[in-house]
Amino acid sequence: MIPVPAPARQPARWQTLWREAIRDPRELLESLGLPALAARLSAPAQAQFPLRVPRSYVARMRHGDPADPLLRQVLPLDEEDRRVPGFSLDAVGDGAAKGGTGVIHKYDGRALLIATGSCAIHCRYCFRRHFPYAEETAASSGWASAIDYLRNHPSVREVILSGGDPLSLGTAKLAELTGALRTLPQITRLRIHTRLPIVLPERIDAEFLDWIGALPWPAVLVLHANHANEIDATVREACAALRARGAHLLNQAVLLRGVNDSVEALEALSEALFDAGVLPYYLHQLDRVQGAAHFEVPEAESLALLAALRARLPGFLVPKLVREVAGEPAKTPL
């Protein structure tokens, strides 16, 4: 009898990988051989903003290294419990810039939609970690409120999808939005701010690629990688697939103490991004959200790092160092 080969194992769908994410900080530390670090975990921080990290992202962390830059971004430590003057619940003035439900309208010619409060990874420095997503999500009304707002503001030419992470939504839900946007003749560009191609690159599946390739406007994906170790072969493959469908890929990083606060780390990040077909765009000075003070790099040090980076790299690989200041008409260059 001729043996029948076993069928090839199909890769897990992104929704399955999402559900299998690690949510227990102790499980994360045990998997990395770091049980002693559990003494520094913060129960209040975990309760307020729970851990969530995909297992494929954990696989990029260095086993046995308590200072791993990827681990530092997601682990709820007792440093978050300090209350530091100048750090607030709404660090960038989102509340004051509210338009319609789920719409933030800060800048001329463009408006941001809070597509969802969900994200595949919970970054400890997230400036919206205290955001009232339950009341302020554009998708909750089938996008109707957001579309009405845009229709009544014809000066808005660019729609920005944010969150949470807009790619947390299924592609059918995204197609529902873009179908409605097609009725607004003033829209000329769609921008998507997302971390999923970095932390869960399986999200960039055939269905998503078909959707983005069929959009009637240029699509700009602003990715979010902070360290070169986040960019592996699966991320490069996802970025290549996006570029093949005509998407423009940029990256915005946050300057974080203990993660990328050296010229060597920033240089490696820019080089890894370029190798993946992504251009460095912004390097954000930390938004001063409550619970994230331990990540802050002083502005003078940030400026010195950028000066050193310019001496090492061509200008197109040097991101703009910026700060978001509530009430200002644009990002503030530093």
Backbone torsions as a table, in degrees:
resi	resn	phi	psi	omega
1	MET	NA	130.4	-179.6
2	ILE	-80.3	124.4	-178.8
3	PRO	-65.5	140.8	178.0
4	VAL	-94.1	123.0	-179.5
5	PRO	-64.2	144.4	177.5
6	ALA	-65.7	144.6	178.3
7	PRO	-63.3	146.5	178.7
8	ALA	-61.6	138.5	-179.6
9	ARG	-73.6	125.6	-179.5
10	GLN	-77.9	141.2	177.1
11	PRO	-64.2	147.0	-179.5
12	ALA	-64.8	141.4	175.1
13	ARG	-69.7	155.1	-173.8
14	TRP	-63.4	-31.3	179.8
15	GLN	-65.3	-35.5	177.5
16	THR	-66.9	-44.3	178.8
17	LEU	-63.6	-35.1	176.3
18	TRP	-60.4	-48.6	-177.9
19	ARG	-65.3	-27.3	-177.5
20	GLU	-86.9	5.1	179.9
21	ALA	-57.9	150.5	176.9
22	ILE	-77.2	131.4	179.7
23	ARG	-122.1	-9.1	-178.4
24	ASP	-102.3	115.2	-179.1
25	PRO	-56.6	-35.1	-179.5
26	ARG	-69.5	-37.4	175.2
27	GLU	-61.9	-41.5	178.2
28	LEU	-60.4	-47.2	-178.2
29	LEU	-66.4	-39.2	177.5
30	GLU	-62.2	-40.4	-178.3
31	SER	-66.7	-22.3	-179.1
32	LEU	-100.9	4.0	-178.6
33	GLY	69.7	34.1	-176.1
34	LEU	-127.4	47.4	-176.2
35	PRO	-62.8	-28.4	-178.1
36	ALA	-65.6	-24.2	-178.6
37	LEU	-69.7	-12.6	179.4
38	ALA	-61.4	-23.8	179.2
39	ALA	-64.5	-19.5	-178.6
40	ARG	-100.8	3.8	179.3
41	LEU	-69.3	149.9	178.3
42	SER	-111.6	116.1	175.9
43	ALA	-66.0	-41.8	177.9
44	PRO	-62.2	-40.2	179.0
45	ALA	-65.7	-40.1	178.1
46	GLN	-65.2	-36.9	179.7
47	ALA	-70.8	-40.0	-177.6
48	GLN	-74.6	-38.4	-175.2
49	PHE	-144.2	85.9	-169.2
50	PRO	-65.7	150.9	174.2
51	LEU	-61.7	138.0	167.0
52	ARG	-150.6	125.3	-179.9
53	VAL	-152.3	125.5	178.4
54	PRO	-62.4	146.6	-177.8
55	ARG	-65.8	-31.4	178.7
56	SER	-68.4	-29.1	175.6
57	TYR	-72.6	-40.0	176.8
58	VAL	-60.0	-35.5	-179.3
59	ALA	-63.8	-18.5	177.9
60	ARG	-87.7	-5.7	177.7
61	MET	-80.3	153.6	-179.7
62	ARG	-83.8	120.8	-179.3
63	HIS	-63.4	131.9	176.1
64	GLY	80.6	7.2	-177.1
65	ASP	-109.7	103.9	-179.4
66	PRO	-68.0	-16.1	-179.9
67	ALA	-100.3	14.0	-179.7
68	ASP	-55.2	131.6	-175.0
69	PRO	-69.1	-23.4	176.9
70	LEU	-79.8	-40.3	177.3
71	LEU	-61.2	-42.3	-177.5
72	ARG	-59.5	-30.5	-176.9
73	GLN	-71.7	-20.1	-171.5
74	VAL	-121.1	-13.6	-171.8
75	LEU	-85.8	123.8	-179.1
76	PRO	-78.2	95.1	-176.1
77	LEU	-97.8	164.7	-177.7
78	ASP	-66.2	-12.9	174.8
79	GLU	-60.0	-26.0	-178.6
80	GLU	-71.8	-15.9	-175.5
81	ASP	-79.6	-13.1	-179.4
82	ARG	-71.5	137.7	173.0
83	ARG	-100.4	118.5	-173.4
84	VAL	-116.1	129.2	178.3
85	PRO	-55.9	138.7	179.7
86	GLY	92.9	-8.4	177.9
87	PHE	-105.2	124.9	-169.7
88	SER	-128.0	175.2	179.0
89	LEU	-74.0	-31.3	179.6
90	ASP	-122.8	86.8	-169.9
91	ALA	-73.4	-22.0	-172.9
92	VAL	-120.1	12.0	174.5
93	GLY	73.3	32.3	178.6
94	ASP	-61.0	-40.6	-176.0
95	GLY	-60.4	-41.7	-178.8
96	ALA	-71.8	-17.8	-176.9
97	ALA	-101.3	13.1	-178.6
98	LYS	-63.5	132.4	171.9
99	GLY	-101.0	-111.7	172.1
100	GLY	-79.6	-176.3	178.6
101	THR	-60.4	122.4	179.6
102	GLY	76.6	11.4	-179.7
103	VAL	-114.7	128.2	172.9
104	ILE	-115.8	120.8	-174.3
105	HIS	-123.0	91.8	-177.6
106	LYS	-101.1	-37.1	-166.3
107	TYR	-119.1	148.9	-178.8
108	ASP	-62.4	134.1	172.6
109	GLY	83.9	-3.4	-178.4
110	ARG	-149.9	147.3	178.5
111	ALA	-136.1	150.1	-176.0
112	LEU	-109.7	133.6	175.4
113	LEU	-105.2	126.7	171.6
114	ILE	-78.7	94.6	-172.2
115	ALA	-70.1	-35.1	-175.9
116	THR	-165.5	159.7	173.2
117	GLY	-93.5	-4.2	-175.5
118	SER	-84.3	152.4	176.0
119	CYS	-153.4	150.1	-178.9
120	ALA	-75.7	-15.9	-178.7
121	ILE	-142.9	142.2	178.0
122	HIS	-107.7	105.0	-178.8
123	CYS	-85.2	131.5	-170.8
124	ARG	-67.0	-20.5	-178.7
125	TYR	-94.7	7.2	-172.8
126	CYS	-56.0	126.5	-177.0
127	PHE	-75.4	-11.9	175.9
128	ARG	-108.3	26.0	-178.0
129	ARG	-66.9	-18.3	178.3
130	HIS	-110.4	12.6	-173.9
131	PHE	-70.5	141.1	-179.2
132	PRO	-81.3	70.5	-175.1
133	TYR	-60.0	-31.4	-176.8
134	ALA	-59.1	-32.1	-179.2
135	GLU	-100.2	-16.2	-169.0
136	GLU	-127.8	61.1	177.4
137	THR	-124.6	122.0	-173.2
138	ALA	-64.0	-32.8	-176.4
139	ALA	-73.9	-13.8	-172.1
140	SER	-64.2	-26.5	179.6
141	SER	-105.2	24.2	-175.0
142	GLY	65.8	27.1	178.4
143	TRP	73.0	-0.8	-171.1
144	ALA	-59.9	-45.3	-178.4
145	SER	-63.9	-42.2	-180.0
146	ALA	-65.3	-42.3	-179.7
147	ILE	-65.4	-40.0	177.2
148	ASP	-61.1	-41.9	179.3
149	TYR	-62.0	-46.1	-179.3
150	LEU	-64.6	-38.8	179.2
151	ARG	-62.6	-35.1	-179.8
152	ASN	-84.5	-0.9	177.5
153	HIS	-129.8	74.5	-174.6
154	PRO	-65.7	-10.2	176.4
155	SER	-73.7	-14.5	178.8
156	VAL	-78.7	112.4	-178.2
157	ARG	-105.9	-23.1	-178.4
158	GLU	-118.8	128.1	175.6
159	VAL	-103.9	131.5	-179.5
160	ILE	-113.3	122.9	176.0
161	LEU	-94.3	127.0	-179.6
162	SER	-141.0	-163.0	-177.9
163	GLY	-176.6	-138.6	26.0
164	GLY	37.3	-156.3	176.8
165	ASP	-130.2	119.9	-176.1
166	PRO	-61.3	-25.7	179.1
167	LEU	-76.9	-0.8	169.0
168	SER	-67.3	-25.7	177.7
169	LEU	-74.8	149.3	173.2
170	GLY	-65.0	157.1	-177.7
171	THR	-63.1	-34.2	177.7
172	ALA	-60.8	-37.5	178.5
173	LYS	-68.4	-39.8	176.7
174	LEU	-64.6	-39.4	179.0
175	ALA	-65.5	-32.4	175.5
176	GLU	-60.4	-43.9	178.1
177	LEU	-64.5	-51.2	-175.0
178	THR	-67.7	-27.1	172.7
179	GLY	-62.2	-41.7	177.8
180	ALA	-69.8	-37.6	179.5
181	LEU	-63.9	-27.5	179.4
182	ARG	-62.9	-19.1	179.5
183	THR	-82.4	-4.2	-178.1
184	LEU	-106.0	103.4	-172.7
185	PRO	-67.3	-17.7	-177.8
186	GLN	-76.9	-16.6	-175.6
187	ILE	-72.6	126.3	-178.9
188	THR	-120.7	-8.9	-175.1
189	ARG	-158.6	143.3	175.4
190	LEU	-118.1	126.7	177.4
191	ARG	-116.7	138.3	-178.3
192	ILE	-125.7	120.2	175.7
193	HIS	-96.9	118.1	-171.9
194	THR	-149.7	144.1	174.1
195	ARG	-106.1	-10.0	-173.4
196	LEU	-62.9	-38.3	177.0
197	PRO	-61.4	-19.3	176.9
198	ILE	-87.6	-49.1	-171.7
199	VAL	-93.8	-21.7	178.5
200	LEU	-144.7	68.8	-173.0
201	PRO	-62.2	-16.5	176.4
202	GLU	-62.7	-17.0	176.7
203	ARG	-60.4	-26.3	-178.8
204	ILE	-84.6	75.4	-176.6
205	ASP	-98.6	-178.4	-175.1
206	ALA	-61.4	-40.5	-179.4
207	GLU	-62.6	-44.4	179.3
208	PHE	-64.8	-42.5	-179.4
209	LEU	-63.8	-38.2	176.4
210	ASP	-62.7	-41.8	179.7
211	TRP	-63.0	-49.8	-175.0
212	ILE	-69.9	-32.0	179.1
213	GLY	-70.7	-20.8	-178.2
214	ALA	-96.1	0.7	-178.7
215	LEU	-64.2	144.3	-179.5
216	PRO	-82.6	-4.3	-179.2
217	TRP	-121.0	159.0	170.5
218	PRO	-59.3	137.4	178.7
219	ALA	-110.1	126.1	178.0
220	VAL	-113.5	119.7	174.7
221	LEU	-102.9	118.0	175.4
222	VAL	-98.2	104.5	-178.3
223	LEU	-82.0	172.9	-177.8
224	HIS	-139.5	93.4	172.4
225	ALA	-120.2	137.4	-178.9
226	ASN	-109.4	-15.9	-174.2
227	HIS	-147.2	145.1	-177.7
228	ALA	-59.6	-29.8	-178.4
229	ASN	-67.1	-14.0	176.8
230	GLU	-75.4	-18.0	-171.6
231	ILE	-102.1	100.6	179.8
232	ASP	-113.1	-170.1	-176.0
233	ALA	-62.0	-36.5	-178.9
234	THR	-67.7	-35.8	176.8
235	VAL	-67.9	-43.8	178.5
236	ARG	-61.9	-37.2	179.0
237	GLU	-65.5	-42.8	178.6
238	ALA	-63.4	-41.8	179.9
239	CYS	-65.5	-39.7	178.7
240	ALA	-63.3	-40.1	178.9
241	ALA	-65.6	-39.1	178.0
242	LEU	-65.3	-44.2	179.0
243	ARG	-62.8	-37.2	-179.7
244	ALA	-64.0	-23.8	177.0
245	ARG	-94.6	10.6	173.7
246	GLY	91.1	5.7	179.7
247	ALA	-74.5	141.4	174.7
248	HIS	-93.7	127.3	-173.2
249	LEU	-112.6	122.5	175.1
250	LEU	-123.9	165.2	176.5
251	ASN	-130.7	138.0	167.5
252	GLN	-120.1	131.1	178.6
253	ALA	-115.0	164.5	172.6
254	VAL	-115.5	133.4	176.9
255	LEU	-76.0	118.3	-170.0
256	LEU	-129.0	128.3	175.9
257	ARG	-60.1	128.8	177.9
258	GLY	82.2	1.2	179.9
259	VAL	-118.6	-56.1	-175.8
260	ASN	-141.4	25.9	-174.7
261	ASP	-88.8	48.2	172.6
262	SER	-144.3	153.1	179.9
263	VAL	-66.1	-31.6	178.4
264	GLU	-64.7	-43.1	-179.7
265	ALA	-66.8	-40.6	-179.9
266	LEU	-68.8	-38.5	177.4
267	GLU	-64.0	-45.5	-179.9
268	ALA	-62.6	-37.0	178.8
269	LEU	-64.6	-47.4	179.6
270	SER	-60.9	-42.4	179.9
271	GLU	-66.0	-41.4	179.6
272	ALA	-66.3	-38.5	177.4
273	LEU	-62.8	-46.7	-178.9
274	PHE	-62.3	-39.5	177.3
275	ASP	-61.7	-26.9	178.6
276	ALA	-91.3	2.8	179.5
277	GLY	81.1	25.6	-177.7
278	VAL	-120.1	133.7	178.4
279	LEU	-94.6	133.2	172.2
280	PRO	-61.2	134.5	-174.4
281	TYR	-118.2	-67.3	179.9
282	TYR	-121.5	146.1	162.6
283	LEU	-119.4	108.9	-173.6
284	HIS	-85.7	131.8	162.1
285	GLN	-64.5	139.9	-173.5
286	LEU	-52.7	130.5	169.0
287	ASP	-72.3	131.9	-168.2
288	ARG	-85.3	70.1	179.8
289	VAL	-90.5	143.7	-179.1
290	GLN	-58.7	129.0	179.8
291	GLY	103.2	-6.5	-174.4
292	ALA	-117.6	12.0	-173.8
293	ALA	-60.0	-30.4	-177.3
294	HIS	-69.4	-12.2	177.4
295	PHE	-89.3	-9.4	-169.7
296	GLU	-71.2	135.9	172.2
297	VAL	-108.2	125.1	-178.6
298	PRO	-56.7	147.1	-174.6
299	GLU	-58.9	-40.5	-179.8
300	ALA	-61.2	-39.6	177.9
301	GLU	-67.6	-38.2	178.2
302	SER	-61.4	-44.5	-179.9
303	LEU	-64.1	-38.8	178.2
304	ALA	-65.6	-38.6	177.8
305	LEU	-63.1	-42.4	179.6
306	LEU	-66.8	-37.7	177.2
307	ALA	-62.2	-42.3	178.7
308	ALA	-67.0	-35.6	179.5
309	LEU	-66.5	-40.1	178.9
310	ARG	-62.1	-30.1	-179.9
311	ALA	-75.2	-14.5	-176.2
312	ARG	-105.7	-26.4	-169.7
313	LEU	-124.4	155.0	170.4
314	PRO	-65.7	155.0	-173.2
315	GLY	-56.7	-34.1	-177.1
316	PHE	-71.5	-10.3	175.9
317	LEU	-103.2	6.1	179.0
318	VAL	-102.8	113.5	-179.9
319	PRO	-69.6	158.8	174.6
320	LYS	-78.3	126.8	174.9
321	LEU	-82.8	120.5	-175.0
322	VAL	-137.6	162.0	170.6
323	ARG	-129.5	141.3	172.8
324	GLU	-92.9	122.4	-179.8
325	VAL	-113.7	123.3	-178.3
326	ALA	-56.5	130.4	176.7
327	GLY	91.8	-12.0	178.9
328	GLU	-80.6	151.8	-175.3
329	PRO	-78.0	-1.8	179.4
330	ALA	-165.6	171.3	172.1
331	LYS	-59.7	146.1	-178.3
332	THR	-97.0	113.9	178.3
333	PRO	-67.4	144.7	177.4
334	LEU	-113.0	NA	NA
